[in-house]
Amino acid sequence: MIAKTAFAALPIFLAVLAVPAQAETVGCVTTAWKLLGANHKVCVESLHDPKIPGVTCHVSQARTGGISGSLGLAQDPSQFSLACRQTGPITLPDKLPKEATIFTEDTSVLFKETRVIRMWDAANRTLVYLAISRKLIEGAPANSISTVPVMPWGGR
């Protein structure tokens, strides 16, 4: 039974390894003070699309504090927001997949993550970024969306 569970999780583990985007923390704001352990907070992270130069996304996400949060054992709530913008010239690769995961971040010790997926809307020449919360077993409907139209940069 354990071997089957390990093999079932293997595609998710490999997908996480294949995602090269790294987020940088912009800052955090306390939302609730905790007597013991870290405070509850909302943190903002920036990330660059690893395959599309010229696009930067910012993700804000609630972080659970307290003792369990300080120890890394808390499950963060599925509360986040996403904004993506053109921050330089956009260079599209020759073959752009219709959908690709550009970022994942664990939000609990076991099987919950926030994922940012890029979609290509060819008809409107628009990059669509979707942030979702994923649970390995039951899933979660929390999501946020942002779009970046592919346009010339700098008035060209």
C-alpha positions as CSV (number, residue, x, y, z in Angstrom):
1,M,0.0,0.0,0.0
2,I,2.8,2.4,0.8
3,A,4.5,1.7,-2.5
4,K,1.3,2.5,-4.4
5,T,1.0,5.8,-2.5
6,A,4.6,6.7,-3.2
7,F,4.2,6.0,-6.9
8,A,0.9,8.0,-7.0
9,A,2.7,11.1,-5.6
10,L,5.7,10.7,-8.0
11,P,4.2,12.8,-10.9
12,I,3.5,15.6,-8.5
13,F,7.0,15.5,-7.1
14,L,8.5,15.5,-10.6
15,A,6.3,18.4,-11.7
16,V,7.5,20.4,-8.7
17,L,11.1,19.7,-9.6
18,A,10.5,20.8,-13.2
19,V,9.3,24.3,-12.2
20,P,12.3,26.6,-12.2
21,A,10.6,29.9,-11.1
22,Q,11.8,31.2,-7.7
23,A,9.7,33.7,-5.7
24,E,11.3,36.6,-3.9
25,T,9.6,37.9,-0.8
26,V,8.6,41.6,-1.3
27,G,7.3,42.0,2.3
28,C,4.8,40.8,4.9
29,V,2.1,42.5,6.9
30,T,0.8,41.3,10.2
31,T,-3.0,40.6,10.2
32,A,-3.3,39.1,13.7
33,W,-0.9,39.2,16.7
34,K,-0.2,35.9,18.4
35,L,1.0,35.7,22.0
36,L,3.1,32.6,21.2
37,G,4.8,32.0,17.9
38,A,4.7,34.0,14.7
39,N,1.9,36.4,14.0
40,H,-0.7,35.6,11.3
41,K,0.3,37.6,8.2
42,V,-0.1,38.2,4.5
43,C,3.1,38.0,2.4
44,V,3.7,39.3,-1.1
45,E,6.2,37.5,-3.3
46,S,7.3,38.4,-6.8
47,L,8.2,35.9,-9.5
48,H,9.3,36.1,-13.1
49,D,7.9,33.7,-15.7
50,P,10.9,31.5,-16.5
51,K,9.9,31.0,-20.1
52,I,8.5,34.5,-21.0
53,P,11.0,37.3,-20.4
54,G,9.3,40.6,-19.6
55,V,6.5,39.3,-17.3
56,T,6.5,39.6,-13.6
57,C,3.8,38.3,-11.2
58,H,3.1,39.2,-7.6
59,V,1.3,36.8,-5.4
60,S,-0.1,37.7,-2.0
61,Q,-0.9,34.9,0.4
62,A,-2.2,34.4,3.9
63,R,0.3,32.7,6.3
64,T,-0.7,31.0,9.5
65,G,1.2,32.0,12.6
66,G,1.1,30.7,16.1
67,I,3.3,27.9,17.4
68,S,2.4,25.5,14.5
69,G,3.1,28.2,12.0
70,S,6.5,28.9,13.6
71,L,7.4,25.2,13.4
72,G,6.2,24.9,9.8
73,L,3.4,22.5,10.7
74,A,0.4,24.8,10.0
75,Q,-1.8,24.6,7.0
76,D,-2.0,28.1,5.4
77,P,-5.5,29.1,4.3
78,S,-6.3,29.1,0.6
79,Q,-6.5,32.9,0.5
80,F,-4.4,34.6,-2.1
81,S,-4.4,37.2,-4.9
82,L,-2.4,37.3,-8.2
83,A,-1.3,40.3,-10.4
84,C,0.9,39.9,-13.5
85,R,2.2,42.7,-15.6
86,Q,4.5,43.3,-18.5
87,T,7.7,44.7,-17.0
88,G,9.9,44.6,-20.1
89,P,9.9,43.4,-23.7
90,I,8.0,40.1,-24.0
91,T,9.7,37.5,-26.1
92,L,7.5,34.5,-26.8
93,P,9.3,31.1,-27.5
94,D,8.8,29.5,-30.9
95,K,6.6,26.8,-29.3
96,L,4.5,28.0,-26.5
97,P,2.4,25.3,-24.8
98,K,-1.2,26.1,-24.3
99,E,-0.7,25.6,-20.5
100,A,2.3,25.3,-18.2
101,T,2.9,25.5,-14.4
102,I,5.4,28.3,-13.7
103,F,5.4,28.2,-9.9
104,T,4.5,26.0,-7.0
105,E,4.7,26.6,-3.2
106,D,3.8,24.2,-0.4
107,T,1.1,25.7,1.9
108,S,1.0,22.8,4.4
109,V,3.3,20.0,5.5
110,L,1.3,17.4,3.6
111,F,-0.1,17.7,0.1
112,K,-1.4,21.3,-0.2
113,E,0.2,23.8,-2.5
114,T,-0.4,27.1,-4.3
115,R,0.3,26.8,-8.0
116,V,0.6,29.5,-10.8
117,I,-0.3,28.2,-14.2
118,R,0.3,30.1,-17.5
119,M,-2.1,29.7,-20.3
120,W,-1.8,31.1,-23.8
121,D,-4.9,32.7,-25.4
122,A,-3.7,32.8,-29.0
123,A,-6.9,34.3,-30.4
124,N,-6.3,37.4,-28.2
125,R,-2.5,37.3,-28.0
126,T,-2.8,37.3,-24.2
127,L,-0.9,35.4,-21.5
128,V,-3.3,34.3,-18.8
129,Y,-2.0,33.5,-15.3
130,L,-4.1,31.4,-12.9
131,A,-3.2,30.9,-9.3
132,I,-5.0,27.9,-7.6
133,S,-4.8,26.1,-4.4
134,R,-4.3,22.3,-4.8
135,K,-4.9,19.5,-2.3
136,L,-3.7,16.1,-3.3
137,I,-6.9,14.4,-2.1
138,E,-9.9,16.7,-2.2
139,G,-8.9,19.8,-4.2
140,A,-9.8,23.4,-3.5
141,P,-11.7,25.9,-5.6
142,A,-9.8,28.9,-4.4
143,N,-8.3,30.8,-7.5
144,S,-7.2,34.1,-8.8
145,I,-6.5,35.2,-12.4
146,S,-4.4,37.9,-14.1
147,T,-3.8,38.6,-17.8
148,V,-1.0,40.2,-19.8
149,P,-1.6,41.2,-23.4
150,V,1.4,40.7,-25.6
151,M,2.2,44.1,-27.0
152,P,5.2,46.1,-28.1
153,W,7.3,47.5,-25.3
154,G,8.4,51.1,-25.1
155,G,6.3,52.6,-27.9
156,R,7.7,50.5,-30.7
